[in-house]
Amino acid sequence: MVFSDNGSADTERSEMYKAQMHVNKYVLNFVSCMALKYATELGTAHAIHNHGKPITLSDLASLLNLHPSRIGVLRRFMRLLTHNQFFRKTENGEEEEEATYDLTLASKFLVRSNSFCLAPLVEVAFAPSVGNMWNSSKKLFTEDTELPLFESVTGESYWEFMNSDFELLNVFQKAMAADSEIIKLGLQECRHVFEGLGSLVDVGGGTGAVSKQIHEAFPHLKCTVFDQPQVVANLTTTQNLSFVGGDVFHSIPAADAVLLKWVLHDWNDELSIKILKKCREAICGKGKEEKVIIIDTVIDEAGDDRELTELKLEYDLVMLSLFNGKEREKKEWEKLIYQAGFTKCKFSPLFGFKSLIEVYP
Ligand SMILES: C[S@@+](CC[C@H](N)C(=O)[O-])C[C@H]1O[C@@H](n2cnc3c(N)ncnc32)[C@H](O)[C@@H]1O
């Protein structure tokens, strides 16, 4: 097999080495994902955090209630996870038993007592129903249907499925709330976006994690979290922070501004335009036209580094499979926004991997 016509034999060997490594890496990438899943399920990061200092394997095994015969297995998982920068290992002598493991910044995101804990996101991503969906991915190519893959496999939309599994719904909302905690760092840089607003509706706002942060920063801003009735039922309304149940396709409470964080990527273009039109009605009904604030992913293959683009493209396939939704490039966002009747929009980067888009009637 000829891989290069003019390169030297050494260059050709080196390129072949890299190419076969590339294939091998992606063939086995799922093993690193599974190691993360099991470490999260076991509560490894949480146990090390509670221990309060670097921990030996035998102490870790005992905190995790593992049988002593499983220490060898734990050591091999920790070796991969340490290599993948989830833990830090310190050798304290010749003997393996003396080595200790500590958290890294990445595994601090798996400590359950932290408000920004991403462990629920790991649980949602690896839920058995989602695993079954991925195993049926072939349907995406072979079945001519409008149904999202998840619905075609389970017989229910992802939202219906979660509504009948309270535990999963709870974990999903925790995952969304943790993502919103991370957004907090971004909101500090874009205070101006919310300044001067008298009221805001957080559409598809889940249990209100983002609204709570906005409310803390702007106590006089009247925030309404609007989501499906079963999501906001039993959430306590306080002064200037209220919860309203409803359907985004029916009507949205009126306000100076509407926030759509991580909502439109759940929907195809047709339904996203419907949602944006409803948002337009909500902000225009008051006689004081303000704006829609979108926090979502913007694919930018030319501007982003490879790792960031890979994450956004992976999310795109997740959205496709779960909802027939999509991650969008800037020009796709603009098309959507103008088709919904808006006349102006402004894109700003936000801390993390999402962007902020201000949309004006
Ligand atoms: C991906 S989550 C984003 C949650 C929140 N904005 C965040 O980023 O933390 C999408 C939200 O849309 C809500 N949702 C889905 N369909 C809806 C509908 N028809 N009407 C209102 N909310 C809906 C879901 O319950 C969910 O909370």
The ligand as an SDF file (V2000), in Angstrom:
LIG
                    3D

 27 29  0  0  0  0  0  0  0  0999 V2000
  -31.8560   21.2630   27.8180 C   0  0  0  0  0  0  0  0  0  0  0  0
  -32.9530   21.7710   29.0470 S   0  0  0  0  0  0  0  0  0  0  0  0
  -32.3020   23.3550   29.5090 C   0  0  0  0  0  0  0  0  0  0  0  0
  -32.6610   23.7690   30.9140 C   0  0  0  0  0  0  0  0  0  0  0  0
  -32.1210   25.1300   31.3620 C   0  0  0  0  0  0  0  0  0  0  0  0
  -32.4510   26.1860   30.4460 N   0  0  0  0  0  0  0  0  0  0  0  0
  -30.6270   25.0570   31.5860 C   0  0  0  0  0  0  0  0  0  0  0  0
  -29.8600   25.3300   30.6760 O   0  0  0  0  0  0  0  0  0  0  0  0
  -30.2150   24.7070   32.7130 O   0  0  0  0  0  0  0  0  0  0  0  0
  -34.4140   22.1620   28.1440 C   0  0  0  0  0  0  0  0  0  0  0  0
  -35.6090   22.5070   29.0160 C   0  0  0  0  0  0  0  0  0  0  0  0
  -36.7460   22.7300   28.1560 O   0  0  0  0  0  0  0  0  0  0  0  0
  -37.8950   22.2510   28.8360 C   0  0  0  0  0  0  0  0  0  0  0  0
  -38.9740   21.9890   27.8690 N   0  0  0  0  0  0  0  0  0  0  0  0
  -39.0640   20.9810   26.9640 C   0  0  0  0  0  0  0  0  0  0  0  0
  -40.2040   21.0660   26.2700 N   0  0  0  0  0  0  0  0  0  0  0  0
  -40.8680   22.1550   26.7390 C   0  0  0  0  0  0  0  0  0  0  0  0
  -42.1160   22.7540   26.4240 C   0  0  0  0  0  0  0  0  0  0  0  0
  -42.9090   22.2600   25.4580 N   0  0  0  0  0  0  0  0  0  0  0  0
  -42.4990   23.8760   27.1020 N   0  0  0  0  0  0  0  0  0  0  0  0
  -41.6930   24.3910   28.0820 C   0  0  0  0  0  0  0  0  0  0  0  0
  -40.4870   23.8580   28.4210 N   0  0  0  0  0  0  0  0  0  0  0  0
  -40.0800   22.7580   27.7620 C   0  0  0  0  0  0  0  0  0  0  0  0
  -37.3990   20.9880   29.5220 C   0  0  0  0  0  0  0  0  0  0  0  0
  -38.2360   20.5850   30.5840 O   0  0  0  0  0  0  0  0  0  0  0  0
  -36.0050   21.4070   29.9860 C   0  0  0  0  0  0  0  0  0  0  0  0
  -36.0180   21.9180   31.3000 O   0  0  0  0  0  0  0  0  0  0  0  0
  1  2  1  0
  2  3  1  0
  2 10  1  0
  3  4  1  0
  4  5  1  0
  5  6  1  0
  5  7  1  0
  7  8  2  0
  7  9  1  0
 10 11  1  0
 11 12  1  0
 11 26  1  0
 12 13  1  0
 13 14  1  0
 13 24  1  0
 14 15  1  0
 14 23  1  0
 15 16  2  0
 16 17  1  0
 17 18  1  0
 17 23  2  0
 18 19  1  0
 18 20  2  0
 20 21  1  0
 21 22  2  0
 22 23  1  0
 24 25  1  0
 24 26  1  0
 26 27  1  0
M  CHG  2   2   1   9  -1
M  END
$$$$
